[in-house]
Amino acid sequence: RFGIASATPLKQWCRLYRGGGAEALRPRPRGRPRGSGAKAAPTTREQELEREVRRLEAQVAYPRKSMALKAELRSRTGRRP
């Protein structure tokens, strides 16, 4: 009559309503609450520079790796990819 597929959800709703009233039937936000994680310590200038150096090194390493892989493929096949 009310579009409820089975009696189980109805029983759960009745149990919740008896325990906490209408407020217990309201939808609750899912997931962790904001700000519940540990706060990271502020980074020092030295740490920021180290992170920047690692990023720049990776930026340079990717094209070099690509060129090395292409050269290896050329040496295996004897022709350009």
Z-matrix of the N, CA and C atoms (Angstrom, degrees):
N
C 1 1.453
C 2 1.533 1 111.50
N 3 1.328 2 119.25 1 -39.21
C 4 1.461 3 122.47 2 -177.89
C 5 1.526 4 112.91 3 -105.19
N 6 1.323 5 117.62 4 6.98
C 7 1.457 6 121.12 5 177.09
C 8 1.520 7 114.03 6 79.59
N 9 1.306 8 118.21 7 21.77
C 10 1.458 9 122.15 8 177.69
C 11 1.529 10 107.10 9 -93.14
N 12 1.345 11 115.63 10 123.72
C 13 1.460 12 120.40 11 -172.53
C 14 1.527 13 112.90 12 -67.68
N 15 1.338 14 117.55 13 -36.58
C 16 1.467 15 119.23 14 -179.25
C 17 1.529 16 109.23 15 -144.76
N 18 1.297 17 115.65 16 171.93
C 19 1.457 18 121.17 17 -178.10
C 20 1.527 19 112.60 18 -79.45
N 21 1.321 20 117.12 19 -17.60
C 22 1.467 21 120.24 20 -176.21
C 23 1.530 22 112.89 21 -61.21
N 24 1.349 23 119.67 22 -49.68
C 25 1.469 24 118.02 23 177.94
C 26 1.530 25 112.72 24 -61.00
N 27 1.319 26 116.51 25 -36.65
C 28 1.464 27 120.10 26 179.18
C 29 1.522 28 110.86 27 -63.07
N 30 1.329 29 116.80 28 -41.60
C 31 1.463 30 120.66 29 178.14
C 32 1.532 31 110.83 30 -63.74
N 33 1.338 32 115.89 31 -41.08
C 34 1.468 33 119.42 32 179.07
C 35 1.527 34 110.94 33 -64.43
N 36 1.339 35 116.84 34 -42.81
C 37 1.455 36 120.16 35 178.93
C 38 1.522 37 111.12 36 -62.86
N 39 1.338 38 117.16 37 -40.76
C 40 1.463 39 120.95 38 178.54
C 41 1.531 40 110.62 39 -63.32
N 42 1.332 41 116.27 40 -43.09
C 43 1.468 42 120.05 41 179.78
C 44 1.536 43 110.19 42 -63.75
N 45 1.337 44 116.91 43 -43.34
C 46 1.465 45 120.09 44 178.40
C 47 1.529 46 111.63 45 -63.67
N 48 1.330 47 116.26 46 -42.40
C 49 1.463 48 120.35 47 -178.84
C 50 1.521 49 111.29 48 -64.16
N 51 1.324 50 116.34 49 -41.61
C 52 1.468 51 119.75 50 178.39
C 53 1.529 52 111.26 51 -65.21
N 54 1.313 53 116.14 52 -35.24
C 55 1.462 54 119.99 53 -177.89
C 56 1.516 55 114.12 54 -79.35
N 57 1.342 56 117.97 55 -36.18
C 58 1.462 57 119.00 56 -174.00
C 59 1.507 58 115.57 57 -135.37
N 60 1.304 59 118.54 58 6.09
C 61 1.457 60 121.34 59 178.69
C 62 1.529 61 111.14 60 75.64
N 63 1.337 62 114.80 61 -163.54
C 64 1.463 63 120.83 62 -176.57
C 65 1.532 64 111.46 63 -64.37
N 66 1.318 65 116.11 64 -29.59
C 67 1.477 66 120.32 65 -179.65
C 68 1.529 67 111.36 66 -62.80
N 69 1.321 68 117.76 67 -31.40
C 70 1.458 69 121.65 68 -179.13
C 71 1.527 70 111.96 69 -69.39
N 72 1.333 71 117.84 70 -19.97
C 73 1.465 72 121.23 71 -179.03
C 74 1.525 73 112.67 72 -89.75
N 75 1.314 74 117.64 73 -9.13
C 76 1.472 75 120.22 74 179.27
C 77 1.525 76 110.21 75 -68.67
N 78 1.352 77 117.17 76 144.94
C 79 1.461 78 119.03 77 177.86
C 80 1.527 79 110.91 78 -66.85
N 81 1.308 80 115.32 79 140.82
C 82 1.467 81 120.89 80 -179.88
C 83 1.514 82 109.38 81 -103.55
N 84 1.329 83 117.10 82 148.92
C 85 1.469 84 118.57 83 176.71
C 86 1.521 85 110.20 84 -64.80
N 87 1.330 86 116.60 85 142.44
C 88 1.456 87 121.33 86 -178.27
C 89 1.517 88 110.01 87 -97.73
N 90 1.317 89 115.47 88 157.92
C 91 1.457 90 120.70 89 177.00
C 92 1.514 91 111.92 90 88.08
N 93 1.301 92 113.63 91 -175.45
C 94 1.467 93 119.51 92 179.82
C 95 1.518 94 110.40 93 -79.23
N 96 1.322 95 116.49 94 145.55
C 97 1.459 96 118.39 95 176.34
C 98 1.520 97 110.39 96 -68.38
N 99 1.298 98 115.84 97 150.36
C 100 1.464 99 120.24 98 179.99
C 101 1.514 100 110.36 99 -64.36
N 102 1.316 101 114.09 100 142.17
C 103 1.455 102 119.63 101 177.50
C 104 1.509 103 114.09 102 78.02
N 105 1.333 104 118.02 103 12.94
C 106 1.457 105 119.20 104 -177.60
C 107 1.526 106 111.99 105 -84.59
N 108 1.323 107 117.85 106 -12.69
C 109 1.459 108 120.77 107 -178.30
C 110 1.519 109 111.52 108 -80.94
N 111 1.312 110 114.95 109 166.72
C 112 1.454 111 120.02 110 178.55
C 113 1.526 112 109.48 111 -72.07
N 114 1.280 113 115.96 112 141.04
C 115 1.460 114 121.05 113 179.26
C 116 1.517 115 109.26 114 -79.34
N 117 1.324 116 115.92 115 133.37
C 118 1.458 117 120.69 116 178.58
C 119 1.530 118 108.91 117 -77.92
N 120 1.308 119 114.28 118 143.14
C 121 1.458 120 119.13 119 177.99
C 122 1.522 121 108.60 120 -68.88
N 123 1.313 122 118.40 121 144.71
C 124 1.459 123 120.00 122 178.97
C 125 1.528 124 110.39 123 -61.44
N 126 1.319 125 115.23 124 139.17
C 127 1.456 126 119.18 125 -178.00
C 128 1.524 127 110.61 126 -79.83
N 129 1.308 128 114.62 127 147.24
C 130 1.457 129 119.52 128 177.69
C 131 1.521 130 108.95 129 -85.21
N 132 1.302 131 115.70 130 167.25
C 133 1.468 132 121.14 131 178.72
C 134 1.530 133 109.82 132 -60.20
N 135 1.325 134 116.42 133 -38.58
C 136 1.464 135 120.99 134 -179.73
C 137 1.531 136 110.62 135 -64.21
N 138 1.324 137 117.24 136 -42.00
C 139 1.463 138 120.73 137 179.11
C 140 1.527 139 110.94 138 -65.62
N 141 1.326 140 116.88 139 -39.93
C 142 1.463 141 120.48 140 177.73
C 143 1.516 142 110.91 141 -62.41
N 144 1.324 143 116.94 142 -42.12
C 145 1.464 144 120.75 143 179.48
C 146 1.523 145 111.29 144 -66.64
N 147 1.331 146 117.61 145 -39.37
C 148 1.465 147 120.73 146 177.32
C 149 1.523 148 110.91 147 -62.58
N 150 1.312 149 117.01 148 -42.33
C 151 1.462 150 121.23 149 178.76
C 152 1.534 151 110.59 150 -63.79
N 153 1.320 152 116.67 151 -40.65
C 154 1.459 153 121.03 152 178.91
C 155 1.529 154 111.11 153 -65.86
N 156 1.334 155 117.10 154 -39.36
C 157 1.467 156 121.05 155 178.14
C 158 1.525 157 110.26 156 -63.80
N 159 1.331 158 117.63 157 -42.92
C 160 1.470 159 120.87 158 178.67
C 161 1.529 160 110.84 159 -62.78
N 162 1.325 161 116.63 160 -40.12
C 163 1.465 162 120.64 161 179.34
C 164 1.522 163 110.63 162 -64.77
N 165 1.326 164 116.79 163 -44.44
C 166 1.463 165 120.25 164 -179.66
C 167 1.523 166 111.56 165 -67.70
N 168 1.327 167 117.16 166 -36.85
C 169 1.465 168 120.14 167 177.54
C 170 1.529 169 110.05 168 -64.04
N 171 1.310 170 117.18 169 -41.18
C 172 1.463 171 120.35 170 178.21
C 173 1.523 172 110.53 171 -66.02
N 174 1.325 173 116.58 172 -37.81
C 175 1.454 174 120.94 173 179.74
C 176 1.531 175 110.61 174 -62.46
N 177 1.314 176 117.57 175 -35.60
C 178 1.458 177 121.98 176 179.02
C 179 1.532 178 110.49 177 -79.23
N 180 1.323 179 117.63 178 -33.92
C 181 1.456 180 121.84 179 -175.09
C 182 1.528 181 112.22 180 -70.31
N 183 1.312 182 119.17 181 -33.00
C 184 1.464 183 120.71 182 -176.88
C 185 1.525 184 112.28 183 -62.11
N 186 1.338 185 120.33 184 -51.03
C 187 1.475 186 118.05 185 178.07
C 188 1.530 187 112.40 186 -62.59
N 189 1.324 188 117.75 187 -35.81
C 190 1.461 189 120.01 188 178.41
C 191 1.517 190 110.70 189 -63.14
N 192 1.314 191 117.57 190 -42.49
C 193 1.459 192 121.81 191 179.51
C 194 1.526 193 109.80 192 -64.40
N 195 1.315 194 117.36 193 -41.07
C 196 1.455 195 121.66 194 178.66
C 197 1.526 196 110.65 195 -61.88
N 198 1.327 197 116.85 196 -45.14
C 199 1.465 198 120.43 197 178.95
C 200 1.523 199 110.91 198 -63.65
N 201 1.322 200 117.45 199 -39.50
C 202 1.460 201 121.01 200 179.68
C 203 1.526 202 111.01 201 -65.57
N 204 1.323 203 117.54 202 -40.08
C 205 1.462 204 120.68 203 178.76
C 206 1.526 205 111.17 204 -66.32
N 207 1.335 206 116.32 205 -39.72
C 208 1.466 207 119.52 206 177.94
C 209 1.522 208 110.61 207 -65.50
N 210 1.333 209 117.40 208 -40.68
C 211 1.462 210 121.26 209 178.75
C 212 1.527 211 110.40 210 -64.23
N 213 1.320 212 116.87 211 -39.96
C 214 1.464 213 120.31 212 178.52
C 215 1.526 214 110.25 213 -64.69
N 216 1.310 215 117.49 214 -41.95
C 217 1.455 216 121.22 215 178.82
C 218 1.529 217 110.75 216 -63.57
N 219 1.341 218 116.68 217 -40.30
C 220 1.464 219 120.75 218 177.63
C 221 1.515 220 111.49 219 -62.81
N 222 1.335 221 115.92 220 -41.36
C 223 1.464 222 119.11 221 -178.69
C 224 1.528 223 111.20 222 -68.77
N 225 1.307 224 117.99 223 -29.98
C 226 1.474 225 121.04 224 179.07
C 227 1.524 226 111.35 225 -75.81
N 228 1.311 227 116.75 226 -42.54
C 229 1.457 228 119.99 227 -174.13
C 230 1.513 229 112.49 228 -94.15
N 231 1.313 230 118.27 229 -20.27
C 232 1.458 231 121.18 230 -178.55
C 233 1.510 232 113.46 231 79.82
N 234 1.340 233 117.62 232 9.42
C 235 1.466 234 119.80 233 177.20
C 236 1.519 235 108.78 234 -144.42
N 237 1.297 236 114.80 235 169.63
C 238 1.465 237 120.56 236 -178.48
C 239 1.524 238 110.36 237 -79.41
N 240 1.311 239 116.74 238 141.31
C 241 1.477 240 119.65 239 178.65
C 242 1.508 241 111.84 240 -71.75
